[in-house]
Amino acid sequence: MTTISERTAGIAVAPAGLALLAPESDGPAWLAEVRRSASDWVGAHGFPTRKDEDWRYTRLEPMLAVPFERARPGLSHDHARMALNRLGAGLGGARLVFVNGFFAPQLSRVDGLPSGAMVTNLASVLAAGDERLEPIFLRFAPSHHAFEALNTALSGDGAFVSLAAGVVIEAPIELVFFSETGGTPVVSNPRSTVLAGPGSQATIVETHTGLTGDVYCTNTVTEVVLGPGANVAHYKIQDDPVSAFHLALLDVRQDRQSHFSSHVFALGSHIARQEVRAYLEGDEADVSLGGLYMPRGNQHHDNPVLVVHSAPRCTSRQLYKGVVDEHGHGVFNGRIIVRPEAPGTDARQTNKNLLLSDDAEVDTRPRLEILTDDVKCSHGAAVGRLDEEALFYLRSRGVPERSARAILTYAFAREMLDLVPIEALRARLEALVTNRSPTSQDGPAQEVFG
């Protein structure tokens, strides 16, 4: 099997030294051309370095040095079944499971969907020649950066959700991406697409996890296209092992009076980058973007967020929080652009960070680019430590210092958990967050919170 770190015939080699495998060839002719173009783009431009403005805080050398092989289907699904058992019975709706980026139908379930709703894997839709996907793929060429292009060239599968006009799916749709290597480092490139027709409504819960100790890279793209009046909520849990790498792009396009919300919870991976791009292209569209990132040890979590207001009277809200411990490094790189054709814009951007050790590091960079009048825009960022007075108050009432720190840390993160209205999902997230508190090193963190 060919690795992506060696030079072979017919492979475009990036200046950074990482070689690309030949693009996937399945699907219609237009797709093959898009894949070839994306592969050529990477060969010509290479991978980002810290000289690139949007990557200035993220070192990719530890990831690029790994001799990854391209993920293939065929591994036993025993570990994936155990991971699903830990997740529980689910959230009451459809659940699509992918192992190393490939659909696992025997682990999935799709039932109870209303007429006009389609929930399946992307590979089957591409094989059927669905014409709705062509303009979406074409929009990604040329790409903003090499990992986006790499996904375009190599993506073999992912989720596909399509909602006809007026369709409402009450129960959340779960997308579970599980990774394991079988002993050899692998890279997977899952790609998911959500097409929400006019007036439709759905909730998507995307979970990424893997086998502890395995070295792999997930390079994922999720595209969401909202028609007029559509309403989509997206939740993402990134809980890969600290031996893994996670690169992700969430790309959102919104028509008039549509509503989109994103909630990202980043816990795992050695290096993780969750990029979000939201384009408000129709009048009175609104978007709400939130994230909680919790790097510790030597973890690095990067959160680039771009919101582009291109239509009048649109609203955007951003609230990202970081809890950084030990030698962890958190990054928030937010940018709001208000185009000349977008008067009446209402945009707010907030980033708050909590440092739990002297060696923890945060880089925060909120930005506004306003190219028209008649707008309400604000942005702000804060980096601080636990309140010493609050710590003293708890300790004076008999709470041990470590438990007191855990309580205050949880209180800081709780605001993001309270934004999750799905009780079962919120309980799942609460367990993950509390188990990362300082008390988890001495015993179950849940005991601190009763």
One Martini backbone bead per residue (centre of mass of N, CA, C, O) as a GRO file, in nm:
protein
  450
    1MET     BB    1   0.097   0.036   0.022
    2THR     BB    2   0.066   0.367  -0.021
    3THR     BB    3   0.213   0.645   0.086
    4ILE     BB    4   0.195   1.005   0.168
    5SER     BB    5   0.540   1.025   0.192
    6GLU     BB    6   0.587   0.922  -0.100
    7ARG     BB    7   0.733   0.884  -0.411
    8THR     BB    8   0.532   0.841  -0.706
    9ALA     BB    9   0.383   0.759  -0.974
   10GLY     BB   10   0.135   1.004  -1.041
   11ILE     BB   11   0.220   1.198  -0.799
   12ALA     BB   12   0.159   1.469  -0.623
   13VAL     BB   13   0.400   1.697  -0.486
   14ALA     BB   14   0.449   1.870  -0.217
   15PRO     BB   15   0.659   2.104  -0.089
   16ALA     BB   16   0.628   1.981   0.215
   17GLY     BB   17   0.652   1.645   0.138
   18LEU     BB   18   0.359   1.566   0.070
   19ALA     BB   19   0.193   1.311  -0.076
   20LEU     BB   20  -0.036   1.218  -0.332
   21LEU     BB   21  -0.282   1.046  -0.416
   22ALA     BB   22  -0.474   0.941  -0.633
   23PRO     BB   23  -0.766   1.012  -0.731
   24GLU     BB   24  -1.070   0.948  -0.737
   25SER     BB   25  -1.281   0.770  -1.003
   26ASP     BB   26  -1.554   0.776  -0.910
   27GLY     BB   27  -1.812   0.864  -1.109
   28PRO     BB   28  -1.858   1.126  -1.275
   29ALA     BB   29  -1.689   1.328  -1.491
   30TRP     BB   30  -1.694   1.593  -1.327
   31LEU     BB   31  -1.561   1.468  -1.073
   32ALA     BB   32  -1.290   1.385  -1.196
   33GLU     BB   33  -1.208   1.676  -1.266
   34VAL     BB   34  -1.218   1.795  -0.982
   35ARG     BB   35  -1.010   1.603  -0.858
   36ARG     BB   36  -0.773   1.673  -1.041
   37SER     BB   37  -0.767   1.975  -0.973
   38ALA     BB   38  -0.713   1.942  -0.669
   39SER     BB   39  -0.449   1.782  -0.691
   40ASP     BB   40  -0.296   1.999  -0.854
   41TRP     BB   41  -0.317   2.223  -0.644
   42VAL     BB   42  -0.142   2.089  -0.429
   43GLY     BB   43   0.111   2.051  -0.604
   44ALA     BB   44   0.146   2.369  -0.647
   45HIS     BB   45   0.100   2.484  -0.327
   46GLY     BB   46   0.064   2.311  -0.095
   47PHE     BB   47   0.106   2.342   0.241
   48PRO     BB   48   0.065   2.493   0.514
   49THR     BB   49   0.208   2.761   0.695
   50ARG     BB   50   0.308   3.011   0.922
   51LYS     BB   51   0.300   3.222   0.677
   52ASP     BB   52   0.009   3.178   0.691
   53GLU     BB   53  -0.225   3.363   0.834
   54ASP     BB   54  -0.438   3.121   0.913
   55TRP     BB   55  -0.156   2.945   1.029
   56ARG     BB   56   0.038   3.093   1.246
   57TYR     BB   57  -0.043   2.894   1.516
   58THR     BB   58   0.018   2.625   1.332
   59ARG     BB   59   0.182   2.319   1.356
   60LEU     BB   60   0.234   2.052   1.104
   61GLU     BB   61   0.488   1.871   1.131
   62PRO     BB   62   0.387   1.627   1.307
   63MET     BB   63   0.189   1.532   1.078
   64LEU     BB   64   0.372   1.532   0.814
   65ALA     BB   65   0.574   1.304   0.939
   66VAL     BB   66   0.363   1.098   0.889
   67PRO     BB   67   0.315   0.770   0.732
   68PHE     BB   68   0.052   0.777   0.571
   69GLU     BB   69  -0.234   0.602   0.480
   70ARG     BB   70  -0.492   0.511   0.304
   71ALA     BB   71  -0.802   0.461   0.371
   72ARG     BB   72  -0.981   0.149   0.409
   73PRO     BB   73  -1.187  -0.085   0.371
   74GLY     BB   74  -1.227  -0.397   0.599
   75LEU     BB   75  -1.244  -0.373   0.880
   76SER     BB   76  -1.328  -0.449   1.170
   77HIS     BB   77  -1.627  -0.356   1.384
   78ASP     BB   78  -1.580  -0.405   1.691
   79HIS     BB   79  -1.484  -0.125   1.797
   80ALA     BB   80  -1.726   0.035   1.694
   81ARG     BB   81  -1.938  -0.110   1.866
   82MET     BB   82  -1.820  -0.020   2.138
   83ALA     BB   83  -1.852   0.283   2.087
   84LEU     BB   84  -2.161   0.274   2.056
   85ASN     BB   85  -2.219   0.167   2.341
   86ARG     BB   86  -2.109   0.423   2.480
   87LEU     BB   87  -2.323   0.617   2.346
   88GLY     BB   88  -2.567   0.442   2.302
   89ALA     BB   89  -2.888   0.438   2.161
   90GLY     BB   90  -2.928   0.741   2.124
   91LEU     BB   91  -3.157   1.016   1.989
   92GLY     BB   92  -3.412   0.872   1.811
   93GLY     BB   93  -3.279   0.852   1.530
   94ALA     BB   94  -3.085   0.858   1.290
   95ARG     BB   95  -2.786   0.641   1.208
   96LEU     BB   96  -2.464   0.707   1.086
   97VAL     BB   97  -2.186   0.492   1.007
   98PHE     BB   98  -1.824   0.541   1.012
   99VAL     BB   99  -1.525   0.373   0.890
  100ASN     BB  100  -1.276   0.546   0.784
  101GLY     BB  101  -1.513   0.702   0.598
  102PHE     BB  102  -1.701   0.443   0.578
  103PHE     BB  103  -1.980   0.288   0.531
  104ALA     BB  104  -2.187   0.116   0.796
  105PRO     BB  105  -2.479  -0.043   0.766
  106GLN     BB  106  -2.474  -0.253   1.015
  107LEU     BB  107  -2.451   0.017   1.222
  108SER     BB  108  -2.704   0.134   1.100
  109ARG     BB  109  -2.998   0.367   1.092
  110VAL     BB  110  -3.307   0.406   0.883
  111ASP     BB  111  -3.597   0.543   1.027
  112GLY     BB  112  -3.890   0.736   1.036
  113LEU     BB  113  -3.904   0.901   0.786
  114PRO     BB  114  -4.020   1.139   0.608
  115SER     BB  115  -4.145   1.259   0.345
  116GLY     BB  116  -3.863   1.402   0.170
  117ALA     BB  117  -3.642   1.228   0.313
  118MET     BB  118  -3.273   1.194   0.301
  119VAL     BB  119  -3.063   0.926   0.445
  120THR     BB  120  -2.722   0.879   0.353
  121ASN     BB  121  -2.466   0.808   0.142
  122LEU     BB  122  -2.262   0.974  -0.079
  123ALA     BB  123  -2.164   0.753  -0.276
  124SER     BB  124  -2.449   0.669  -0.379
  125VAL     BB  125  -2.521   0.949  -0.499
  126LEU     BB  126  -2.286   0.975  -0.697
  127ALA     BB  127  -2.344   0.708  -0.852
  128ALA     BB  128  -2.638   0.826  -0.941
  129GLY     BB  129  -2.596   1.133  -1.045
  130ASP     BB  130  -2.648   1.379  -0.871
  131GLU     BB  131  -2.686   1.714  -0.975
  132ARG     BB  132  -2.664   1.877  -0.695
  133LEU     BB  133  -2.342   1.830  -0.651
  134GLU     BB  134  -2.182   1.986  -0.863
  135PRO     BB  135  -2.189   2.288  -0.756
  136ILE     BB  136  -2.056   2.215  -0.486
  137PHE     BB  137  -1.785   2.106  -0.588
  138LEU     BB  138  -1.710   2.351  -0.772
  139ARG     BB  139  -1.681   2.560  -0.533
  140PHE     BB  140  -1.393   2.406  -0.443
  141ALA     BB  141  -1.277   2.536  -0.720
  142PRO     BB  142  -1.058   2.667  -0.593
  143SER     BB  143  -0.898   2.641  -0.301
  144HIS     BB  144  -0.803   2.766   0.010
  145HIS     BB  145  -0.670   2.479   0.078
  146ALA     BB  146  -0.520   2.169   0.080
  147PHE     BB  147  -0.727   2.008   0.262
  148GLU     BB  148  -0.970   2.067   0.093
  149ALA     BB  149  -0.854   1.949  -0.169
  150LEU     BB  150  -0.796   1.667  -0.060
  151ASN     BB  151  -1.090   1.596  -0.011
  152THR     BB  152  -1.188   1.630  -0.301
  153ALA     BB  153  -0.994   1.407  -0.419
  154LEU     BB  154  -1.041   1.158  -0.175
  155SER     BB  155  -1.327   1.129  -0.128
  156GLY     BB  156  -1.543   0.835  -0.068
  157ASP     BB  157  -1.727   0.942   0.178
  158GLY     BB  158  -2.047   0.999   0.353
  159ALA     BB  159  -2.295   1.220   0.413
  160PHE     BB  160  -2.659   1.240   0.320
  161VAL     BB  161  -2.885   1.525   0.336
  162SER     BB  162  -3.235   1.553   0.237
  163LEU     BB  163  -3.476   1.828   0.212
  164ALA     BB  164  -3.768   1.906   0.147
  165ALA     BB  165  -4.010   2.108   0.134
  166GLY     BB  166  -4.127   2.131   0.473
  167VAL     BB  167  -3.946   1.938   0.616
  168VAL     BB  168  -3.965   1.762   0.938
  169ILE     BB  169  -3.715   1.664   1.178
  170GLU     BB  170  -3.718   1.589   1.505
  171ALA     BB  171  -3.499   1.393   1.522
  172PRO     BB  172  -3.186   1.337   1.543
  173ILE     BB  173  -2.903   1.320   1.331
  174GLU     BB  174  -2.655   1.077   1.323
  175LEU     BB  175  -2.290   1.114   1.293
  176VAL     BB  176  -2.050   0.849   1.293
  177PHE     BB  177  -1.689   0.869   1.338
  178PHE     BB  178  -1.470   0.597   1.306
  179SER     BB  179  -1.127   0.515   1.412
  180GLU     BB  180  -0.882   0.283   1.269
  181THR     BB  181  -0.567   0.109   1.175
  182GLY     BB  182  -0.425  -0.181   1.228
  183GLY     BB  183  -0.113  -0.036   1.280
  184THR     BB  184  -0.155   0.193   1.054
  185PRO     BB  185  -0.132   0.492   0.946
  186VAL     BB  186  -0.421   0.701   0.870
  187VAL     BB  187  -0.622   0.862   0.612
  188SER     BB  188  -0.924   1.049   0.607
  189ASN     BB  189  -1.209   1.185   0.374
  190PRO     BB  190  -1.477   1.295   0.475
  191ARG     BB  191  -1.805   1.377   0.319
  192SER     BB  192  -2.068   1.614   0.383
  193THR     BB  193  -2.426   1.666   0.300
  194VAL     BB  194  -2.664   1.944   0.337
  195LEU     BB  195  -3.007   1.973   0.212
  196ALA     BB  196  -3.223   2.251   0.271
  197GLY     BB  197  -3.522   2.323   0.213
  198PRO     BB  198  -3.780   2.508   0.215
  199GLY     BB  199  -3.885   2.509   0.548
  200SER     BB  200  -3.695   2.326   0.678
  201GLN     BB  201  -3.598   2.070   0.941
  202ALA     BB  202  -3.292   2.007   1.142
  203THR     BB  203  -3.071   1.776   1.326
  204ILE     BB  204  -2.714   1.758   1.370
  205VAL     BB  205  -2.492   1.487   1.488
  206GLU     BB  206  -2.136   1.501   1.518
  207THR     BB  207  -1.904   1.223   1.559
  208HIS     BB  208  -1.559   1.191   1.678
  209THR     BB  209  -1.373   0.881   1.694
  210GLY     BB  210  -1.144   0.635   1.857
  211LEU     BB  211  -0.870   0.448   1.903
  212THR     BB  212  -0.670   0.413   2.147
  213GLY     BB  213  -0.342   0.508   2.019
  214ASP     BB  214  -0.407   0.583   1.745
  215VAL     BB  215  -0.274   0.681   1.424
  216TYR     BB  216  -0.454   0.954   1.278
  217CYS     BB  217  -0.635   1.120   1.003
  218THR     BB  218  -0.889   1.367   0.989
  219ASN     BB  219  -1.037   1.498   0.674
  220THR     BB  220  -1.310   1.711   0.696
  221VAL     BB  221  -1.630   1.776   0.525
  222THR     BB  222  -1.906   2.014   0.575
  223GLU     BB  223  -2.211   2.074   0.398
  224VAL     BB  224  -2.443   2.358   0.401
  225VAL     BB  225  -2.773   2.408   0.251
  226LEU     BB  226  -3.002   2.684   0.266
  227GLY     BB  227  -3.308   2.761   0.225
  228PRO     BB  228  -3.576   2.929   0.251
  229GLY     BB  229  -3.650   2.906   0.594
  230ALA     BB  230  -3.446   2.730   0.702
  231ASN     BB  231  -3.359   2.481   0.975
  232VAL     BB  232  -3.029   2.430   1.123
  233ALA     BB  233  -2.871   2.206   1.351
  234HIS     BB  234  -2.523   2.182   1.471
  235TYR     BB  235  -2.334   1.911   1.614
  236LYS     BB  236  -1.996   1.874   1.758
  237ILE     BB  237  -1.779   1.590   1.839
  238GLN     BB  238  -1.434   1.596   1.941
  239ASP     BB  239  -1.295   1.257   2.049
  240ASP     BB  240  -1.015   1.201   1.988
  241PRO     BB  241  -0.728   1.086   2.028
  242VAL     BB  242  -0.408   1.218   2.113
  243SER     BB  243  -0.278   1.054   1.856
  244ALA     BB  244  -0.439   1.235   1.674
  245PHE     BB  245  -0.585   1.397   1.381
  246HIS     BB  246  -0.782   1.713   1.312
  247LEU     BB  247  -0.956   1.813   1.013
  248ALA     BB  248  -1.195   2.089   0.959
  249LEU     BB  249  -1.497   2.171   0.760
  250LEU     BB  250  -1.755   2.426   0.777
  251ASP     BB  251  -1.997   2.486   0.519
  252VAL     BB  252  -2.218   2.774   0.479
  253ARG     BB  253  -2.537   2.835   0.302
  254GLN     BB  254  -2.764   3.121   0.297
  255ASP     BB  255  -3.078   3.205   0.272
  256ARG     BB  256  -3.354   3.352   0.322
  257GLN     BB  257  -3.462   3.326   0.646
  258SER     BB  258  -3.247   3.158   0.766
  259HIS     BB  259  -3.131   2.895   1.005
  260PHE     BB  260  -2.815   2.867   1.190
  261SER     BB  261  -2.642   2.624   1.402
  262SER     BB  262  -2.331   2.595   1.596
  263HIS     BB  263  -2.172   2.322   1.795
  264VAL     BB  264  -1.848   2.294   1.935
  265PHE     BB  265  -1.663   2.003   2.073
  266ALA     BB  266  -1.323   2.012   2.181
  267LEU     BB  267  -1.101   1.742   2.309
  268GLY     BB  268  -0.920   1.609   2.103
  269SER     BB  269  -0.623   1.556   1.987
  270HIS     BB  270  -0.323   1.690   1.906
  271ILE     BB  271  -0.431   1.813   1.631
  272ALA     BB  272  -0.680   2.076   1.589
  273ARG     BB  273  -0.914   2.186   1.320
  274GLN     BB  274  -1.202   2.414   1.323
  275GLU     BB  275  -1.359   2.518   1.044
  276VAL     BB  276  -1.566   2.813   0.979
  277ARG     BB  277  -1.814   2.887   0.715
  278ALA     BB  278  -2.033   3.173   0.668
  279TYR     BB  279  -2.298   3.250   0.425
  280LEU     BB  280  -2.493   3.542   0.385
  281GLU     BB  281  -2.722   3.547   0.090
  282GLY     BB  282  -2.990   3.635   0.245
  283ASP     BB  283  -3.232   3.789   0.367
  284GLU     BB  284  -3.257   3.756   0.711
  285ALA     BB  285  -3.034   3.593   0.800
  286ASP     BB  286  -2.914   3.346   1.050
  287VAL     BB  287  -2.628   3.301   1.283
  288SER     BB  288  -2.493   3.050   1.521
  289LEU     BB  289  -2.171   3.036   1.689
  290GLY     BB  290  -2.018   2.765   1.875
  291GLY     BB  291  -1.749   2.697   2.128
  292LEU     BB  292  -1.553   2.422   2.286
  293TYR     BB  293  -1.217   2.422   2.408
  294MET     BB  294  -0.982   2.150   2.565
  295PRO     BB  295  -0.672   2.175   2.598
  296ARG     BB  296  -0.406   1.946   2.685
  297GLY     BB  297  -0.101   1.901   2.748
  298ASN     BB  298  -0.009   1.899   2.387
  299GLN     BB  299  -0.246   2.033   2.278
  300HIS     BB  300  -0.410   2.157   1.966
  301HIS     BB  301  -0.653   2.429   1.914
  302ASP     BB  302  -0.820   2.537   1.617
  303ASN     BB  303  -1.044   2.843   1.540
  304PRO     BB  304  -1.167   2.919   1.244
  305VAL     BB  305  -1.378   3.213   1.167
  306LEU     BB  306  -1.625   3.280   0.905
  307VAL     BB  307  -1.826   3.575   0.829
  308VAL     BB  308  -2.053   3.654   0.555
  309HIS     BB  309  -2.207   3.955   0.460
  310SER     BB  310  -2.435   3.970   0.154
  311ALA     BB  311  -2.698   4.080   0.306
  312PRO     BB  312  -2.964   4.216   0.430
  313ARG     BB  313  -3.049   4.187   0.763
  314CYS     BB  314  -2.835   4.025   0.914
  315THR     BB  315  -2.739   3.764   1.159
  316SER     BB  316  -2.464   3.734   1.402
  317ARG     BB  317  -2.318   3.477   1.625
  318GLN     BB  318  -2.036   3.457   1.862
  319LEU     BB  319  -1.927   3.178   2.090
  320TYR     BB  320  -1.611   3.125   2.243
  321LYS     BB  321  -1.447   2.867   2.445
  322GLY     BB  322  -1.155   2.827   2.660
  323VAL     BB  323  -0.981   2.537   2.808
  324VAL     BB  324  -0.648   2.555   2.941
  325ASP     BB  325  -0.399   2.305   3.000
  326GLU     BB  326  -0.093   2.294   3.076
  327HIS     BB  327   0.046   2.275   2.736
  328GLY     BB  328  -0.177   2.399   2.602
  329HIS     BB  329  -0.334   2.516   2.280
  330GLY     BB  330  -0.524   2.800   2.189
  331VAL     BB  331  -0.742   2.906   1.905
  332PHE     BB  332  -0.874   3.225   1.787
  333ASN     BB  333  -1.001   3.309   1.441
  334GLY     BB  334  -1.191   3.581   1.382
  335ARG     BB  335  -1.426   3.674   1.104
  336ILE     BB  336  -1.591   3.969   0.980
  337ILE     BB  337  -1.788   4.035   0.683
  338VAL     BB  338  -1.914   4.342   0.535
  339ARG     BB  339  -2.078   4.414   0.274
  340PRO     BB  340  -2.206   4.665   0.080
  341GLU     BB  341  -2.488   4.476   0.046
  342ALA     BB  342  -2.522   4.484   0.401
  343PRO     BB  343  -2.739   4.636   0.537
  344GLY     BB  344  -2.839   4.583   0.873
  345THR     BB  345  -2.624   4.458   1.029
  346ASP     BB  346  -2.587   4.196   1.296
  347ALA     BB  347  -2.278   4.166   1.483
  348ARG     BB  348  -2.121   3.912   1.698
  349GLN     BB  349  -1.804   3.869   1.893
  350THR     BB  350  -1.688   3.603   2.121
  351ASN     BB  351  -1.393   3.549   2.341
  352LYS     BB  352  -1.315   3.300   2.595
  353ASN     BB  353  -1.047   3.238   2.842
  354LEU     BB  354  -0.898   2.959   3.033
  355LEU     BB  355  -0.624   2.936   3.252
  356LEU     BB  356  -0.474   2.649   3.441
  357SER     BB  357  -0.171   2.732   3.363
  358ASP     BB  358   0.148   2.857   3.307
  359ASP     BB  359   0.172   2.686   3.014
  360ALA     BB  360  -0.061   2.799   2.895
  361GLU     BB  361  -0.213   2.883   2.563
  362VAL     BB  362  -0.335   3.185   2.389
  363ASP     BB  363  -0.485   3.277   2.071
  364THR     BB  364  -0.650   3.589   1.987
  365ARG     BB  365  -0.852   3.703   1.679
  366PRO     BB  366  -1.061   3.947   1.640
  367ARG     BB  367  -1.261   4.052   1.343
  368LEU     BB  368  -1.341   4.347   1.140
  369GLU     BB  369  -1.518   4.405   0.812
  370ILE     BB  370  -1.649   4.718   0.710
  371LEU     BB  371  -1.838   4.818   0.391
  372THR     BB  372  -2.073   4.969   0.556
  373ASP     BB  373  -2.352   5.106   0.667
  374ASP     BB  374  -2.579   5.038   0.894
  375VAL     BB  375  -2.448   4.895   1.168
  376LYS     BB  376  -2.408   4.615   1.415
  377CYS     BB  377  -2.085   4.586   1.566
  378SER     BB  378  -1.897   4.333   1.757
  379HIS     BB  379  -1.594   4.273   1.962
  380GLY     BB  380  -1.427   4.015   2.177
  381ALA     BB  381  -1.162   3.944   2.428
  382ALA     BB  382  -1.052   3.687   2.675
  383VAL     BB  383  -0.788   3.633   2.930
  384GLY     BB  384  -0.776   3.398   3.211
  385ARG     BB  385  -0.828   3.315   3.544
  386LEU     BB  386  -0.912   3.208   3.823
  387ASP     BB  387  -1.094   3.313   4.082
  388GLU     BB  388  -0.960   3.376   4.389
  389GLU     BB  389  -1.215   3.445   4.553
  390ALA     BB  390  -1.374   3.192   4.480
  391LEU     BB  391  -1.169   2.991   4.587
  392PHE     BB  392  -1.171   3.093   4.879
  393TYR     BB  393  -1.468   3.045   4.935
  394LEU     BB  394  -1.466   2.735   4.896
  395ARG     BB  395  -1.231   2.666   5.096
  396SER     BB  396  -1.373   2.798   5.351
  397ARG     BB  397  -1.602   2.547   5.304
  398GLY     BB  398  -1.419   2.268   5.255
  399VAL     BB  399  -1.303   2.278   4.968
  400PRO     BB  400  -1.095   2.147   4.782
  401GLU     BB  401  -0.890   2.278   4.555
  402ARG     BB  402  -0.940   2.087   4.315
  403SER     BB  403  -1.250   2.100   4.333
  404ALA     BB  404  -1.277   2.405   4.307
  405ARG     BB  405  -1.155   2.421   4.023
  406ALA     BB  406  -1.363   2.235   3.890
  407ILE     BB  407  -1.615   2.403   3.945
  408LEU     BB  408  -1.523   2.665   3.796
  409THR     BB  409  -1.470   2.535   3.525
  410TYR     BB  410  -1.754   2.426   3.477
  411ALA     BB  411  -1.896   2.702   3.494
  412PHE     BB  412  -1.760   2.817   3.240
  413ALA     BB  413  -1.867   2.581   3.042
  414ARG     BB  414  -2.180   2.572   3.091
  415GLU     BB  415  -2.285   2.775   2.882
  416MET     BB  416  -2.249   2.578   2.638
  417LEU     BB  417  -2.434   2.347   2.742
  418ASP     BB  418  -2.701   2.524   2.766
  419LEU     BB  419  -2.728   2.535   2.436
  420VAL     BB  420  -2.835   2.236   2.474
  421PRO     BB  421  -3.162   2.098   2.433
  422ILE     BB  422  -3.061   1.803   2.431
  423GLU     BB  423  -3.054   1.599   2.688
  424ALA     BB  424  -2.877   1.354   2.596
  425LEU     BB  425  -2.648   1.527   2.481
  426ARG     BB  426  -2.582   1.694   2.730
  427ALA     BB  427  -2.502   1.452   2.906
  428ARG     BB  428  -2.266   1.362   2.731
  429LEU     BB  429  -2.106   1.632   2.756
  430GLU     BB  430  -2.081   1.647   3.061
  431ALA     BB  431  -1.905   1.396   3.091
  432LEU     BB  432  -1.667   1.498   2.918
  433VAL     BB  433  -1.604   1.760   3.075
  434THR     BB  434  -1.570   1.647   3.369
  435ASN     BB  435  -1.339   1.436   3.279
  436ARG     BB  436  -1.137   1.709   3.233
  437SER     BB  437  -1.093   1.767   3.508
  438PRO     BB  438  -0.874   1.769   3.769
  439THR     BB  439  -1.026   1.532   3.931
  440SER     BB  440  -0.986   1.294   3.720
  441GLN     BB  441  -0.699   1.209   3.843
  442ASP     BB  442  -0.843   1.102   4.135
  443GLY     BB  443  -1.138   1.075   4.005
  444PRO     BB  444  -1.457   1.111   3.964
  445ALA     BB  445  -1.590   1.409   3.857
  446GLN     BB  446  -1.895   1.377   3.916
  447GLU     BB  447  -1.880   1.396   4.231
  448VAL     BB  448  -1.851   1.709   4.252
  449PHE     BB  449  -2.162   1.747   4.109
  450GLY     BB  450  -2.360   1.505   4.208
   0.00000   0.00000   0.00000
